[in-house]
Amino acid sequence: MANIGFIGLGNMGGPMAINLVKAGHHVTVFDLSAAAITTLVNAGAKSASTAAQAVTGADFVISMLPAGKHVEGLYVTGEQPLFDHLDADTLVIDSSTIDAKTAKHVGSIAAERGIHFIDAPVSGGVGGAVAGTLSFMVGASESQFDRAKPLLDVMGKNIFHAGIQGSGQIAKACNNMLLAILMTGTSEALNMGVENGLDPKVLSEIMRLSSGGNWALEVYNPYPGVMPNAPASNDYQGGFQVDLMSKDLGLAMDLSEQSGSATPMGTKARDLFNAHRDKGNGGLDFSSIICSYQK
């Protein structure tokens, strides 16, 4: 069993760390939230008073943080940069969703010190984190990927080697841009059907089993009452927040500008989610975008 330092125990990181504990790994955790640490300790993890203490002597370090500036600060530029506390050959798995440029930069600094740093952002939401069925998009060398995979298999079901460092973040940006486009389009179609007299359940089933079928219609319907377990049927609580989707669409647009890629639908989706967020809906699940279409 591996010695793992885990930093960042939020809605995603906490369940991921718990699954590692359940698998028998020795997990030492740190988070700014004392309550989050307590939850992990109750699950069998060991607590640390600082991030540096959490990673001392670790074979693997896993981080799940809000943005690129936090990742760079944790490992490189902070008061106690973790790269100063890691043994050579330690493998760092950063599962934060950040810009590819920062992932590559932090990875290059790690390599100079003999430390392995890979980007492994996830898809699958809180439910996937709890169930251990996340999808991981990994930017790493072949040997780094092979070394990380046994741990990723504990936390996820679909483990993809996207390419070299930074590739995981690029794949995540592409995936979430498409997800935003699908959710806005699904919401638009459902709303139009309902406003023209159709039952949302009937219309959802028609489209799900026809050429308009997609992930939102299969498992994440945005119309209240169609799927009892979807956030839409719980006042859009839980799930993947609008704030996070807006952030991810910003990363996608930055990426499109760097490559000169045409993203007219991605740009429109970003504008729709940003407008929805700016109306005070940032804490709601992203499927609440359907509310912006309703009269």
N, C-alpha and C positions, 0 to 999 in steps of 0.2 A: 504494500500500500504506500502511496506517495505522501510526502509532506507538502501541504499546499497552503500558501498565504492567499487569502481572499479579501480584496478591498472593494467596498461598495455593495451594500446589502439592501438596496431599494426593492421596488416591486419585482424586478427581474433578478437582480443579484442574490437576494435573500433565498428564494426557492432554488436557484442554481447551486448555491453553497450547501443547502440542506440535502440535495440529492447526492452531492459528493460525500457528505457525512454518512448518509444512509448506505452508500456503497462501500463504506469501511475505510475511507481515506482519513488521514489526520489533517484536519482543516483548522487553521488559526485565522480569525476574522478581525476586521476593523471597519468601522463606519463612524461617521460623525453623530449618528443617532444611537444613543444608549439603548433605546428600546429595540432597535434592529439587532444589536449585538446580543441582547438578552434572549431574543427569539432563537438565535443560532446556538447560543450556549445551552439553552433548554433542549435543543435538537441534538446536542452532543459535540458541538464545536468548542474550540478553545478561544478565549478572547484575548485581545491585545490592547494595550493602552495607546499605542501609536501604530501608524502604518508600517514604520520601519521595524518595529518589534514583531509585527505580524509576518513579515517576510524573512526574518532572520533564520538562516538555515533551511529555507524552503527549497524543494526541488522544482516546484512550479509556483508561479504567481498568477492569479487571475484577477482582473479588474473589470468593473462595470460602472462607468462614470458618465456624467451628463454630456460633456463636450470635450473637444480637442484641447482646449486650454487647461482643463482639469487633468487630462492624461499627461500632457507635457509637464505641468506643474508637479504632478505626483512623482514622475520618474526622473525629471531632468532639472527643472528650474526652481522647485520649492525649497523650503528651509531645510528639509531633510530628504533630498532626492533619493528615491529608492534604489537607483542604480549604484549609489554609494554603499548600499547595504546588501547587495546581492552577490553571491558567489559566482565565479565564472562558470559558464555552461548552464546556469539557471534558465528555464524556459518561461517567458512571460507571455500569457495569453490575454490580450486586451479585447474584451467583448463589448466595449463601448461603441456607440455609433458616432464616428467622428469623420473629419475630412481626410481623404487619402493622403494629402500632402503631409499632415501632421503624423499620420501613422508611419509613413516612409521616413520622415525626419527622426522620430523617436527610435525607429528600428535601426537606422544607420548609426546613431549614437550608441545604442546597445551593442551593436556588432563590434564597434571599436573597443569595447570593454570585454568582449568575449561572452556577452550575454545574448541570449536568443529572444527576440521580440517578434510576435506575430499578431496580426489583427484578425479577429474572429467575431465580427458582429453577428447578431442573431435575428431571426424572424420567428414569430409564433406566439407573441404576446405573453401575458402573465399566465394564462392557462397552460401554454406550452412549457413555460419555465417550471411550473408546479408539477406538471405531469412528466417532465423530462423528455419532451418530444420536440424541442426546438430545432430549427434549421440553423446550422452554422455555415457562414461563408468565410472561408479562411484564406488569408494572404500569408504565404510562408513558402520556404523551400520544401522539397520533397521530404527530407529527413526531419525537418521541424514538424511538418504535418503528421508524419508517421508517429512521432513522439507524442504529439498532443492528442492524437485521435482517441486513445483509450479513455482519457478524461472527458473529451467532448462527447463520446458515446454514452457516458453516464448522464449527461445533461441534455442530450438531443437525440433525434432520430435520423435526421438527414444532415450529413456532414459533407460539405463540398469543398474541394481544394480549388479555389478560384484562380490561383496564380501566385506570383511573388508578393512581397510585402506591399500593402496598399490595395491589393486586388479585392480583398474581402470587403473593404469599404466602398469600392466602386460598384461591386455587385449589389451591396445593400442599397446604395443610392438608386440604382436602376430598378431594383425590386420595389422599393417603397414609392418611387415615382409612379410606377405602373399601378400599384395598389391604390394610390390616391386617385388616379384617373379612373380606375374601375369603380371605386366607391362613389365618386361624383357622378359618373355616368349611370350607375345603377340607381342612385337616389333620384336623378333627373327623370329616368324612365318610370320608376315606381310612382313618383309624385304626379307625373302627367297622366298615368293610367288611373290613379285614384281620383284625380280631379275631373276625370271624364267618366266616373261612375263604376270603375272596376274594383273588386275586392282585392286588397293588397296580397292576401294569401294566395288567391287564385292566380293573379298576375305573376307573382313570384314563382309559382310552380311552373307556369307556362314558360316563362323566360329561362328558368333553371334547366328545364329539359329541352330547350330549343337552342338555336344558334347564339342567343345572348347569354347563355349560361356562364357563370364565373364564380370565383371564390366567395364573393360577398353574398351571392344568392345561395350558395351551398352551405355556408357555416356562419355567416355574419350579417344577416339581413338588417338593413338600416331602418326598416319600418317597424314601429312598436307593435308588439303582439304577434308578429309572424313567427318568430323564433323565441320561445320562452327563455332560453338561456343566453341569448344575445344581449349585449349592453343596451340595445334599443328598447328592450322590454324591461329595463331596470333604470329608466330615466337617464340613460346614457352614462351610467356610472361604471367605473372599472374599465378594463380593456386598455386601449392605446389612445392616449390623450391627444386632443387637437394640437396642443402646444408642441408635442413631440413630432406629430406629422408635419407641422409648419417648419420645425427645425430641420427635419429630414429632407423636405422639399427644397429648403434653402441650400442644403449640401448638394442636392442633385443639380440645382441651377448653377451653383459655383462650378461644378464638374462640367456641365454643358458649356459654360463660357470658356473654360480652360481648353476644351477640345474643339470648340466651334461647332458643337453638335446642335442640330435643330430639335427643339423640344417645345413646340407650340402648345400641345395638350398638357405637358408637364407644367409649363408656365401658367396656363389658365388654372390648373388645379391648385398650384401654389397661391395664386391670387384669391381663389375662392376660400381656401382654408385660412389664409391670413385675414381675410375680411371676417370670416366666421369667428376666428380667435379674437379679433379686435372688438367684437361685440360682447365680449365677456364669457365666451364659451371655451376658453383654453383648457379648462379642467375636465371637460366632457370627453367621452369617447369620440374618436374621429368619425364614426358612422353618423353622428349627430349633424353632419354636413347636410343631411336631407332637410333639416329644419330651415336652412337658408333658402330652400325652394318653396316652402309652404306659405300659403297666403295667410 
